[in-house]
């Protein structure tokens, strides 16, 4: 023992007042020491037996906190395992949608908003798409139509190419969701992306070609959000400018992306990061300005208005939220058109949805200090992104239903993050055996969802399959019956088409467009009187469209009421002088009335609009034949036979013309 140690030990030895060692005091201090030792042993035993749970809980919390911090710092630096995980996501996102790519065609509005948009099929159309909003049939979403324009130059109107691009955009969105969840340190980030990739609720947005706007705007929406987060971390203006440009691109793809600034505010509140109000305010200003201009144009083209009070709209929104949440958690009986429920303020169930939604948010608010702000932010994100289509503002689809699968494409990420994140957080606290069982269940869920998505993608192969599926789930969907009738009419199955139109008219007698569709089919069945009746009803309902008057003219022509038919054809030509069909029909009707020079004029006009049209050449030859212009008749018939050498009627008429020319030449020679 060193000198200092001996001195320290001597200092604490018991001594008497004289300074000598006192054994009685030593024994007394020994007893005190033993008592202290016993008490310390008891306290240690208590801490070992009672407090280890508290200590381990604190350690787990500390470890979880450190893991979150590491995840937040790990923005980049993906490992080879991450590459494998991304590959699996790619297989899931692409594989489940293969039926829509391999066997799908144009369905529903694809023929109207893609094939029927003239600028898409012309090289100069790109300038019309951006510079002339009237060139687009509905909303001003030029970036979406620009992708269609570019693809048309690559593969024309081949539906496989358009569907494949939709799937690739969905794959890109899946990878962006994964990256976003990692950046947000959401537990189970890969699981969130996997469920996003294969969820059956996304089939409508991916398999339906015209819904390119969903996947395209979703891509720019997610990319803009990630770049904004990078701007907040690095404080570099180029990140802010890039994020703003991506946001504008999202808006020019679909106006529903206007909710991005509100979603970014939620992120700031969640992560307790004060926002840059000036720079974020620019997002609000740009978004509201573009959406306002788009809505003004949309309402100028197509007035959509529903007479709902504010309370009724709140009830619609609450029920729609629970509907979407239910379909996200239990995606069965998915339909393109869901039943449109009645809005009754006196209905207790309607108020139950609203009260439940408010209670749910209130509970999450009060639990935010215990479970964190994440669950509340996920729920609010779900609401915010869906808000444009919850019924607070009018939109056209509300005439059919208050809900649609495609509306939840981005909003569902909030629910998926809360469910997958909460499940992952809980599984990590289980024993190894239970964890293995939980992951097996997760794999099984992914397999089941993938099978459901594969099956759901298959119904988008053609219009008939799609609408028969809708009618099976929602027999009261009058637009489904009308659209099925259109699909059957295009297949020349007119009797079946008429049967579907009759159901649609019975369910909604005010939808006069169905009267026009049915009238067209009745004309094909030579039931001209019935067709006339329906078409006149459509005209009386202030629907004086070109097609209505054209088909009414056909119905009158079929009844040999040629003068009345001429009047309808002339009215159709006044609406669109550059459409060939009214000119052809008018030429035929004038020919029946013996007014062959006028018939010739309109038929020649039709031939200018559509050169080398066999039907037009045949009718023009007849008009010229009636005027004994045999040389011109022969030219028409030769041109017709050059196009269609198998046209037997043209051959016969040519022989008749040659014979007539010989007879005409004979007396002159004598």
Buried (B, 14 or more C-beta within 10 A) or exposed (E): EEEEEEEEEEEEEBEEEEEEEBEEEEEEBEEEEEEEEEEEEEEEEEEEEEEEEEEEEEEEEEEBEEEBEEBBEEEEEEEEEEEEBBEBBBEBBBBBBBBBBEBBBBBBBBBEBBBEBEBBBEEEBBEBBBEEBEBBBBBBBBBBBBBBBEBBEEEEBBBBBBBBBBBBBBBBBBBBBBBBBBBBBBBBBBBBBBBBBBBBBBBBBBBBBBBBBBBBBBBBBBBBBBBBBBBBEEEEEEBBBBBBEBBBBBBBBBBBBBBBBBBBBBBBBBBEEEBBEEBBEBBBEBBEEBBEEBBEBBEEEEEBEBEBEEEBBBBBBBBBBBBBBEBBEEBEEBBBBBBBBEBEEEEEEBBBBBEBBEEBBEEBEEEBEEEBBBBBBBBBBBBBBBBBBBBEBBBEBBEBBBBBBBBBBBBBBBBBBBBBBBBBBEBBEEEEEEEEEBEEEBEEBBEEBBEBBBBBBBBBBBBBBBBEBBBEBBEEBBBBBBBBBBBBBEEEBBEBBBBBBBBBBEBBEEBBBBBBBBBBBBBBEEBBEBBBBBBBBBBEBEBEBBBBBBBBBBBBBBBEBBEBBBBBBBBBBEBEEEBBBBBBBBBBBBBBEEBBEBBBBBBBBBBEBBEEBBBBBBBBBBBBBBEEBBEBBBBBBEBBBEEEEEBEEBBEBBEBBEEBBEEEEEEEEE
